[in-house]
Amino acid sequence: MGRILLIIAAIVAALVLLGPLVGFALTLLKWGLIIGAVAFGVLLLSKWAKRT
């Protein structure tokens, strides 16, 4: 019985620690996509400005 409770406690602790890490990774991914989209827009605008 004690071993089962210890395993459950370890799983709960892992999930509690994993939640903020996953959130941080998704935040980094979101900002990377936003910065990439802005850079792509600037690239397209600069190419369009050179043609005109």
N, C-alpha and C positions, 0 to 999 in steps of 0.2 A: 504494500500500500504506500509506503514512504517513497519507494522508487518511482511509482506512477505520479505521485504529487510533485516530485522533484522534476520529472520530465515535463509535466504540464507547466510548472513554474518557469522552466528554461525556455519553453516554447513561447509563453506569454512575454517573458523578458526580451526574447529575440524579436518578437513582433513589435514591442514597444520601442526598441532601439532601431528597428528597420524602418519604421514609419517616417521619422524625420529625414533619414538618409534618402529614402525614395522621393520624398517631397523636395529635398534639396536638388537631387539629380534632375527631377522634372522641371524645377525652376531654372536650372542652368540650361537645359535643353530649350525651354521656352525663350529665354533671352538670346540664346544662340540663333534660334530661328528668326527672331525679330531683327537682330543685328544683320544676319545674312540677307533678309528681305530688304532692309534699308540699303545695304551695300549693293545689292542687285539693282534696285531702283535707281541709285545714283549712277551706276554703270550704264544702265539703259539711257538715262537722261543725258549723260555726257556723250554717248555715241550719237544720240539724236541731235544734240546741239552742234556736234562737229559736222553733221551732214547738212545742216541748214545754213 
